[in-house]
Amino acid sequence: MQLVDRYKPTTIDAFAGVDRAKKILSAFVQKPYTSAWLLIGPSGLGKTTMAFAAAEAIGASTQVGGGVYHIPARKADLEAIDTIVGECRHRPMLGSKFNVVIIDEADRMTLPAQHALLSKLDSADPPTDTIWFFTANDTTSLEERFLSRCRKIQFSADGLLAPGAALLKKIWKAETKGKKDRPDEPDFELILRTAGFNVREALMLLETEILCPGSVCESEPAPEQSLRSSKGITTIGKGNGAGQVYTIGIDGMPADALQETVKALGVNLVADCCWKPQRAYRAAMGDAYEWAGDRLSGGRTRQGQREEGLKWLLGLVAAGKTVMMLYPTPEPGSCNRHHLIGKLMLERGVDLIHVFEEELILDSELRNSIKEDRAYKFKKWRLPKAVGA
């Protein structure tokens, strides 16, 4: 059995990191009530697994008749919603009185499915004693009316380094115990960083490390080397002729505010990396706008498409262009633009610059700011300068 399945947490307290999510759900399962919850954050932090753990803590059972219903990604259409709601009109035969519905990647739900849920998530026509858990990487494609009916819990890698590395060490010891030629301990923090703080991916890397010690350290960076400076990274003020790449979270940002930021930073091209094009920004930016959500939206993009997007972005940087990448989530540490895109660009020699609350944050600084002794906070970081200063 693979490590991801063997060491899947079954209780809320067993998860590494995500302390705020654990605190909220631990309190909720003590006195559960009919409600809807949206678990938001990058892939690999255990959103779906924690929903199942919460269902278990409530007393619901995954056995037939136990009241737990799971709708996998892309299957939450109108027919599926109607079927589940019909089932939830009845009290479970096993376990507690609550039905628990878990819908993966709710941001891929069809609009008819979202509309069908509106009355089911409020007092209009809710199924009795039913708790809904939705998971999503971001909320760009979810309607405001749907979002307003959900209690939102943000999952992020904040403070994950120490507990994540401890978890990997514990698993490594258990898996190598009794081996004749027990290998030296690997760098568990390196494994977690290499996985972009995706716990699922880190477990797969650890599995490879157990099979072939040293395999993580031997991993070679991607072939695009032409942008590397003498210190390895293209960043602010290198003066090497290369352009720069900024990112910004635009949730709730007016188009004129984005225009001011773009002007202050001397941006040549606005690359909209949201899952769907943002019409207001397209109208405001004109020819300087290009939708790149099909290539650089983050976890939802296929690998081949992402590679094309990265090559396109690297070409712009090599040509001296300054690019602003738009993503929905304001905090870079809670978004795939840091956990995935930033990591891949660093491997190719380009350090993204995140714009957050009128401050500039190097992706490499963000990556190195996660310390064992404290949870990092955006406003306490060392920052190069303020936007427009």
N, C-alpha and C positions, 0 to 999 in steps of 0.2 A: 504494500500500500504506500502511496506517495506521502511525503511529509505533510503536505497541505491538508490532506484528509485525516491523517493519523493524529495530528495535533490541532485539529480544529477546535476552538474553544466552545464549550457548551453552556457556560455561565457568563453573566455580564462581567463579573469581577476578573475573569480569566483573560480578558483582552489586554494586549500591550498598548500603552498610550491611551489616546482618545478619552482622557479623564472626564471631561465635561459631559460627553455622551453617556459614559458609564454612570456618572452621578445622577443625571436626569432620569435615565431609564430605571436605575436601581430604586429610585424613589417612586417612580410611577408604578412599577410592578407590585409594590407593597399594597397599593390601593388603586387597582386598575379601574378604568371607566371607558365607556364608549367614546372613541376619539380617533383622530387621524394624525399620523406622524410622518414627516418627510426627512429622511436621513440623507444629507447632502455632503459630497466630498469626492476626492480622487479615488480611483479604483485601488483595491488591494488593502484597504484599511479595515475591512470586516463589517461593512454596513448590513449586508444581507444576513451574515452569520449572527450578528448581534440581534437582528430582528427575530431570528429563530430562538436565540437564547432568552430574549424577553418573553416570547410566547411560552417557552418552557417554564420560566419563572412564574408566569401567570397561572400555569396549570393546564394549558392547552396541550394537546398531544398531536404528534405528526402521524399517528396511526389513523387508519380509516375510521371516520366518525369522531375523531378527536378534536375537530374544530379548527385545524390549521390548513389554510389554503394558500398555495404558492403559485403565482403566475410568473413564469420566466420572462426574460427580456423579449420584447416585440410581440408577445402573445396577448397583451392586454388590450384587446379590441372590444368593440361594443358587445359582441356576443359573449365573450368571456366574462365581462363585467356583469351582464344580466344573469348569467348562469351562477356566478359566485354570490351575487346578492340574493338570488332565490334560495341558495343553500343556507345562507346566513339568517334566513327567516326562521330557521329551526335551531333549537338548542342542541349543542353537541351531545352525543351519546356517552362520550368518555371525558374525563378530566373536568375542567372548570365550566362555568356557564358561558364563558366568552368564546366567540369565534374570532380567529385572528387571520387576517388576509395580508399576505406579503407580496408586493408587486415590485419586481426588479426593474431597474432602469426605467422608472416612470417617465423620464424625460423623452422616452421614445413612444409613449402612448399616443394613439390617434386622437384627434380632436373630438370625434364622437364619443370615444371612451371617456375623455376628460369631462365632457358635457354631461354624460350619463352619471358620473360620480358626484356632480355638484349637489344634488338633492340628497344623496346618500351619505354625504359627509357633514351635513348640518341637520337642523331640526325639522326640515321639510318632510323627508321620507327615509329616515335612517333605519337600517336593519337593527333589531334589538341586540344589545350586548355584543357589539362587533367593534374590534380594534383593527385599524388599518395601518400598515407600515409600508411606505413607499421609499425606494432608494433612487438616487439620481446623482450623476456627476456634476450637473449644474442645472439651473432653472430656466435657461434661455427659451426652451420650447414649451414651457408649461404656462398655461393661462393664469392671469392674475386671480381670476375667480377661484380657480382650483387651489392656487397657492394660499389664498386667504383662508381656506378651510383646513389647512394643515399646520400643526405645530412643528417648527423646523429645528433640526439638530444638525449643527455643522461638524463634520468629521475632518480633521486635518492631522498633519504629521507633527504638530507642535508638541515638543517634549517626548517624542517617540524614541529618540536615539538610545537613551539609557535602558528603558524597559524593553525596547525591541532587541537590542544587543544581548541583554540578559536572557531573553526568551530563546534567541538563537543558540546561546551558549548552553543553556539547559538542554535543549534538544540535541545539540552536538554531543554532549556528554552521554545522554541516554542512548544515542544511536551508535556511539563508538565504544561503549562500555564492553569490556571483555575481549576487545580485539587484540590479537597478538602484537601486531605492529601498530599500536595506536598512534595516529599522526599528531603532530603538534597542533595546538589550537590555532585556527585561522583568525584573521582580524574581523570580528563580528560587526564592528562599526562600519568597516569597509564594505562588507557584504550588504549591509542595510543601505548605505549611501549609493552603492553601485545599482541597487534595485530602485533608487529614487524614492526610498521610504515606503515602497509598496511591500507590505508584509508577505503577501502571497508570492510575489516574485522573489523576495529574499529567501523564503523557504525553499523555493526551487533551486536557487543558487547554492544554498547550503547543502541540498541534496547532491548537487554536482560536486561540491567541495568534499563531501564525505566519500563519494566514489573516486574522486581524483583530487587529492590534496594539492592546493596551490593553484587550482584552475581559475579562481576569481582574480588573483593577482596577475595571472598570465594573460588576462583578457586584453586584447589590443583595441585601441580607439578606432573609430571609423576612418576610412581612407582619405577624407577631405583634409589635407594638411596645409594647403596653400595659404590659409589665413593666419597661421600661427606666427606670433611674433617671437622675439628672442626669449621672452619669458613664458611663452606658450599660450597666452590668452590675449585676444583683442578686446580692449576695454576703453574706458574714457581717457582721452588725452594721450593716446599712444602716438599719434601723429604719423601713422603708417599709411595714410591714404585710404584706409578701409572705412566703410560707413559704420553706423551704429544701429542697434535694434532696441527699441523701447517696447515695454508692454504696459497695458493699463486695463483695469477692470471698469467697465462702463455701466454697470447696473445702476440705473437711476440718474445717470449723468446727462444733462442737457447737451444738445448738439453744439451750442455756442461755447460752452465750457470746454468741450473737447477741442474745438477750433482754437481757442486761446492756448491750450496746452501744446497742441501741434505746432502752432506758430512760435511759441516760446522756445521749443526744442529744435526748431529748424527741420521739421520732418518733411521728407519728400513724398512719402507714400504711406497711406493708412491701410493696413492689411486687416480686414475684418475677419477674425478667426472664430466668431460665434457660429453655432451650428446653422443658424439661418441669417441671411443678410439683414443688417439693421438699416431700414429705409431712411430714417431721419439722418443718419450719419452719411449715407450715400448721397443724399440730396445736398447736405452741407459741404461735403468735401469735393464733390464733382469728379474731375478726372484724377484727382489724387487718391481716390478711394478704389480699393479692389477687394472683393470678397475672396477669402482664402479658407473658409470654414470646411470645404471639402478636402483640404490638404493639411491644415494645421489646427483643427479644432481641439486636439488633445486626445483623450482616451478613446473617442468614438471613431477616429479616423483609422482606416486600414493601413497596415505597415507600408505597402507599396505607395499609396497616396501620400503618406507622411514623408517618405523618402523624397518624393518629387517636390513636396512643399519645402523641405529643408534645403534641397539643392537650389530651388528658386530663391529662397531667402539668402543663402550663401552667395549666390550670384549677384544679388542686389548689394550686399555688403561689400563684396569684392569690387564692385563698380563705384563705390564711394557713396551709395545712397543711405539715407537715414530713414528707417522704417518704424512706424508705430503699430504694434500688434494689439488688436482689441479682443478682450475676453470678458465674459459676463461678471465673474467673481472679483470684487474689489481687492481682497487680500491676496497677494501673490502666493503666500504660503499655503493657502487653501485651494489652490488651482493647479490644473495640469500644466499651465504655462511655466510653472516652476518645477513641479515634480517630474514632468515628462519632457516638454519642449526645451526648457532651460538646461536640463541634463544632457539632452542630445546635442544642443548647440555648444555647450561647454566641451563636449567630446570632440567637436569639430573646430574648437579654438575660438569661439565667439561667446562673450559674456553678456547675457541680456541685462538690460537696465529696467527694473520695475519702477513704475510711477505709482506712488501710493500716498495719499493725503498730502499732495504737493511736495513730496520728497522723492529722491532718487535712491534706489537700492540695487546694488550689483547682485546678480543672481549668485555669484560665487560667495559673496558675503552672507547672503541669506542661507546658503547651504552650509556654511561653516559656523553660523551663529547658533546652531542647535547644540547646546552644551548639556552635559550630564547634570550639572548643579542648578540649572534654572530653565524655566520655560521662556523662550525668547518673546519679546514684545516689539512690535513694529516701531513705536515711537522712541525706543531706547537705542536703536541701532546707530552706528556710526554712518553718517550720510555724506556723500560728496558735496551736494549743494541743493538748494531749493529750486523748483521749477520757476523760471522767469527771473531768477536772481541775477 
